[in-house]
């Protein structure tokens, strides 16, 4: 079973990376940028092919990333006697460089939308409204929330989907009290302050909140319902991930709650036990995750490179090449350190 899970993990990560890097690759190639290498994976090369276009197409040992090596990504870093200057990425028009940098994220988002749409067509489109379907007896919400209530706000934050509701219920306030705004079946809006029961996992020592209600979801079918589901779920996941990123910086979510390759392996194993639909959904979820993380304006990510490009456009002249290179290098090693930190927590947790 572990071997099947590992193979599936490699396939999922490989697919997401391939789609992302192909975005950079095809837009760079169409823009006339000289490309040295297109690689899936990191580390030692295990399979290589020299294309008729002179590009090295490689598969590398570790399926945790990929890259497209282009001439002059930041400055003219190659031999200008061998490569014409107009084929350096840094010498392309501003909008061409912007498209090349953003294309990977765009592809990840499109992949997720297609998967979510196909899922809805095959298995039906679930409604995402945070509508209460069951209230557990003797729980924190009994006597307050009722079956049929629709959650509209939590601690002042508007919610439209169950994904958004879940992340807001995960965030802990100082007094561990949550303010709910709900719409009753009658149309009346009411507010409640609820203090959930805190449960401690004896094995890991982690604490979690138990509110005592479950959400109901209906299933719709058809082309229009599938399109609506794809875009609604996409927006829901994007907004939820964005909330997660913000609260990582504010400290309301601990770094130890994030997952690296080991954690993702564990999730893949759980998805297999649930069924094919959950595995397919996981691909869409991770594709959105990769896209959103990459578009963050942090050096070493695509978003960081786009940030430098925008600054260049505003100031009307290129940014110091050494400064930009150092920024990307420093943040790259910081990301490696973060990955190691998260992986250690994953190993302890699982």
HELIX and SHEET records of a PDB file:
HELIX    1   1 UNK A    2  UNK A   30  1                                  29    
HELIX    2   2 UNK A   85  UNK A   87  5                                   3    
HELIX    3   3 UNK A   89  UNK A   91  5                                   3    
HELIX    4   4 UNK A   94  UNK A  123  1                                  30    
HELIX    5   5 UNK A  162  UNK A  170  1                                   9    
HELIX    6   6 UNK A  223  UNK A  250  1                                  28    
HELIX    7   7 UNK A  255  UNK A  257  5                                   3    
HELIX    8   8 UNK A  261  UNK A  274  1                                  14    
HELIX    9   9 UNK A  276  UNK A  295  1                                  20    
HELIX   10  10 UNK A  302  UNK A  315  1                                  14    
HELIX   11  11 UNK A  321  UNK A  349  1                                  29    
SHEET    1   A 2 UNK A  35  UNK A  50  0                                        
SHEET    2   A 2 UNK A  56  UNK A  70 -1                                        
SHEET    1   B 2 UNK A 125  UNK A 126  0                                        
SHEET    2   B 2 UNK A 219  UNK A 220 -1                                        
SHEET    1   C 2 UNK A 131  UNK A 135  0                                        
SHEET    2   C 2 UNK A 213  UNK A 216 -1                                        
SHEET    1   D 4 UNK A 157  UNK A 158  0                                        
SHEET    2   D 4 UNK A 150  UNK A 154 -1                                        
SHEET    3   D 4 UNK A 178  UNK A 183 -1                                        
SHEET    4   D 4 UNK A 189  UNK A 194 -1                                        
SHEET    1   E 2 UNK A 197  UNK A 200  0                                        
SHEET    2   E 2 UNK A 207  UNK A 210 -1                                        
END                                                                             
